[in-house]
């Protein structure tokens, strides 16, 4: 996953709000951004799945 932002952008996923800020592009920054993007995506998916389980439990 790769993301590029030329100005700070605030995003909301459910109750989670986060901001993307651009940095100088170097190979180290690219690698770090890639790792962080993957970690954030995995965390957001886990949070979404947890929320779905909670909602399903409330319906039952």
Rosetta silent file (secondary structure, phi, psi, omega in degrees, C-alpha in Angstrom):
SEQUENCE: XXXXXXXXXXXXXXXXXXXXXXXXXXXXXXXXXXXXXXXXXXXXXXXXXXXXXXXXXXXX
SCORE:     score description
SCORE:     0.000 S_00000001
   1 L     0.000  137.399  179.416    0.000    0.000    0.000 S_00000001
   2 L  -134.605  135.396  178.148    1.327    3.435   -0.858 S_00000001
   3 L  -130.657  142.576  179.079   -0.130    6.813    0.074 S_00000001
   4 L  -131.364  134.272  177.811    1.000   10.261   -0.953 S_00000001
   5 L  -137.671  129.448  177.670   -0.219   13.532    0.517 S_00000001
   6 L   -94.458   -8.988  172.922    0.957   17.007   -0.397 S_00000001
   7 L  -147.149  154.179 -179.130   -0.942   18.592    2.520 S_00000001
   8 L   -57.733  137.575  178.926   -2.221   17.202    5.828 S_00000001
   9 E  -131.982  130.320  176.565   -5.531   15.392    5.473 S_00000001
  10 E   -96.334  133.067  179.758   -7.729   14.207    8.302 S_00000001
  11 E  -124.012  152.653  177.171   -9.605   10.964    7.691 S_00000001
  12 E  -127.123  132.558  173.351  -12.225    9.173    9.732 S_00000001
  13 E  -125.515  103.926 -174.745  -12.866    5.431    9.793 S_00000001
  14 L    61.856 -124.657  179.049  -15.790    4.782   12.099 S_00000001
  15 L   -90.808    1.151 -177.093  -14.876    6.399   15.429 S_00000001
  16 E   -95.665  129.719  177.380  -11.163    6.543   14.505 S_00000001
  17 E  -121.499  134.582 -179.460   -9.751    9.802   13.161 S_00000001
  18 E  -144.899  162.414 -177.192   -6.222   10.123   11.762 S_00000001
  19 E  -124.734  139.862  176.606   -4.108   12.539    9.766 S_00000001
  20 E  -107.345  127.090 -178.480   -1.695   11.895    6.899 S_00000001
  21 L  -125.298  132.133 -179.528    1.277   14.267    6.675 S_00000001
  22 L   -71.312  151.126  177.979    3.824   14.310    3.842 S_00000001
  23 L  -135.172  165.633  174.597    7.548   13.846    4.574 S_00000001
  24 L   -60.313  140.760 -176.844   10.699   14.084    2.477 S_00000001
  25 L   -91.811  114.369  173.627   10.928   11.022    0.255 S_00000001
  26 L  -132.395  163.268  177.823   13.959    8.860    0.905 S_00000001
  27 H   -56.711  -38.094  179.037   14.311    5.067    0.609 S_00000001
  28 H   -65.920  -42.119  179.008   14.165    4.808    4.407 S_00000001
  29 H   -65.387  -42.104  178.647   11.018    6.928    4.586 S_00000001
  30 H   -59.324  -44.871  179.984    9.395    4.892    1.800 S_00000001
  31 H   -65.803  -44.991  179.309   10.109    1.633    3.652 S_00000001
  32 H   -62.369  -42.769  179.039    8.909    3.038    6.970 S_00000001
  33 H   -61.835  -41.888  179.023    5.744    4.410    5.316 S_00000001
  34 H   -62.091  -46.879  179.098    5.054    1.040    3.749 S_00000001
  35 H   -62.601  -44.186 -179.400    5.429   -0.779    7.089 S_00000001
  36 H   -65.364  -41.460  178.970    3.284    1.768    8.902 S_00000001
  37 H   -60.031  -44.457  178.500    0.611    1.680    6.204 S_00000001
  38 H   -64.444  -40.772  179.512    0.392   -2.090    6.463 S_00000001
  39 H   -65.874  -43.147  179.470    0.267   -1.937   10.270 S_00000001
  40 H   -65.525  -42.816  178.792   -2.444    0.736   10.259 S_00000001
  41 H   -61.369  -43.223  178.936   -4.501   -1.163    7.684 S_00000001
  42 H   -64.265  -42.225  179.476   -4.272   -4.368    9.751 S_00000001
  43 H   -64.669  -45.188  178.804   -5.208   -2.487   12.926 S_00000001
  44 H   -61.794  -40.706  177.469   -8.169   -0.750   11.259 S_00000001
  45 H   -62.610  -43.915  178.758   -9.410   -4.082    9.897 S_00000001
  46 H   -62.570  -41.246  178.068   -9.148   -5.669   13.350 S_00000001
  47 H   -64.383  -42.274  179.279  -11.048   -2.739   14.890 S_00000001
  48 H   -63.401  -43.945  178.774  -13.757   -2.994   12.230 S_00000001
  49 H   -63.067  -41.359  177.888  -14.082   -6.750   12.780 S_00000001
  50 H   -61.554  -43.085  178.340  -14.302   -6.209   16.555 S_00000001
  51 H   -63.481  -40.047  178.811  -17.025   -3.601   16.024 S_00000001
  52 H   -64.364  -40.989  177.928  -18.935   -5.970   13.723 S_00000001
  53 H   -64.351  -40.670  178.969  -18.786   -8.737   16.343 S_00000001
  54 H   -62.385  -44.975  179.720  -20.000   -6.316   19.014 S_00000001
  55 H   -64.338  -41.012  178.397  -22.934   -5.206   16.854 S_00000001
  56 H   -62.834  -40.507  179.003  -23.836   -8.811   16.022 S_00000001
  57 H   -65.482  -37.248  178.857  -23.794   -9.689   19.727 S_00000001
  58 H   -67.370  -32.689 -179.903  -26.067   -6.733   20.496 S_00000001
  59 H   -73.077  -26.214 -177.003  -28.596   -7.897   17.869 S_00000001
  60 L   -87.645    0.000    0.000  -28.771  -11.382   19.391 S_00000001
